[in-house]
Amino acid sequence: MPPRGVKLSIQDNHVMMDNGILKVTLSNPDGIVTGIQYKGIDNLLEVLNQESNRGYWDLVWGSPGTKSTFDVIKGTTLKVILESEDQVELSFTRMWDASLEGNMVPLNIDKRFIMLRGSSGFYSYAIYEHLENWPAFNLDETRIAFKLRKDKFHYMAMADNRQRNLPLPDDRSPPRGQALAYPEAVLLVDPIEPELKGEVDDKYQYSCDNKDNKVHGWICKDPAVGFWQITPTNEFRSGGPHKQNLTSHVGPTTLAMFLSAHYSGEDLIPKFNAGEAWKKVFGPVFIYLNSLDKGRDPLKLWDDAKRQMLVEVQSWPYNFPKSKDFPKRKERGNVSGRLLVRERYIHDDSVPAKGAYVGLAPPGDVGSWQRECKNYQFWAKADDNGYFSISNIHAGDYNLYAWVPGFIGDYKYDVDMNITKGSDINIGDLVYEPPRDGPTLWEIGIPDRSAAEFYVPDPNPQYINKLYVNHPDKFRQYGLWERYAELYPDKDLIYTIGVSDYTKDWFFAQVTRKKDDNTYQGTTWQIKFKLDNVNKSSSYKLRVALASATLSELQVRVNDPKASRPLFSSGLIGRDNSIARHGIHGLYWLYNVDIPSAQLVKGDNTIFLTQTRGNGPFQALMYDYIRLEGPALV
């Protein structure tokens, strides 16, 4: 028997979409999801919350120079875009005019909700528009949030190896929970579920890169029901494939993040000038519901959610959204080619850029894509032979960017690219020549934009998350920054080339040191190495790639730690806050430091790396990779 058609019911204060599998109720005309009825559960959303705090779009905005404001987006007008047995699409709009200046974000916002016949879920997307004659503003964050029933949903899953029972929200409040160094991190002192006692809960322990953030959600075990947020593409997210965002966390809460400054700071907050026209479609994303018969393992719902995620990814771009601002497949273009790497001190010939991330983003400087946050980006991963194919690109002007695991720096194709509707461009072979002046004398780490290969200590037993014990992501444990002073109580880290092992002897972050008076100070790390001879007619090159920086300054000195002026200073950089947020990378920085040969000697040498700032525990650098190059070979 064919699936039942979709039915729409409009009341004074609510509107319902029902396809026989689920029924979704939204407030009228606000467009807040107030109820989701499914499999005999009258509402999957938290019935103890106000209707406006269950399922909603929100944003954080501010006029330049003012404090930012949190805003749950409430529509003022409901419009039925399409009503048929196969599909219902609803629009909830909120329009701006000059009388609202300073009190409401200067955007026209059109929130859309779609239900299809036979679909076990619903879709949502929104169109944001800033017109030419409107005032300046900053858009710190925008997302969709769902607050589920705490009496039903206790098990969260976001990856095969990142899923567990989470505490109840009550466990985070005193006296059951004790706030730690910042409000998001809470020690569970007397949780309702006693097996969680002594653990730390922090929503940032469940962040992940955009490229991995495709499906996450919650499982109710009785009855066996799953609630999943599926994002089939990253094209509308800011910052590229490696930008990190929140997923699901204690609440139970599930988020669809579109814009945020997490793990990046101010650089990823779009700032719109007065008179700057802008329009963007966020989504659609899919809210997927699934269930299992009694007696079957509820955790199998995760496997089904992953299968549905693949279906959604393969269906992108969707053919059913009715907004003219959402381009269909035939209105998009494709780009393919091959990326090679030429590193003459490693290989005689060019080699395939295996596993390279290749993308189209708005025109800009080399590497500008990781800070781009206003428009769309389209990325693909090259195969083992360097071939890539980027599909379903919006029409417009772009640059092609790339970075290659195993090599420092960023690639940018020197020809601007114009994508037109239906275009299919093969740009042939491209060659990336990474920064390189001479042969490698020594290196520390792996150039992969992460500090994960370095030494990550075990956490203090008083502050553990059991999920990350014996886990590849052990850096997600709380309080690791405090372990540095325990490992190096009297002197800072000293690394000896040819003797030390970076997986054991290079701490994953150059953090501050807490002093006896509870103040903090910067730290100086040493790299000791020998030179058999020094070419006095040429300079040497130190390459320092950073995986993250938080209100830090890197100074480099050579053989004289007390030199009044450093050979190099980065100045104050970074607002990633990756240490406090349990990340292993933030934004990428690459510094190329010339070392005059007069500062080097035959025999023993030392490079001093000083992080000078020391106002708190979270000011830190994470290194990605360090390399010393000798003079160029003739």
Summary of the structure (lengths in Angstrom):
residues: 634
radius of gyration: 26.3
end to end distance: 77.7
largest distance: 84.8
contacts: 2122
relative contact order: 0.10
helix: 11%
strand: 42%
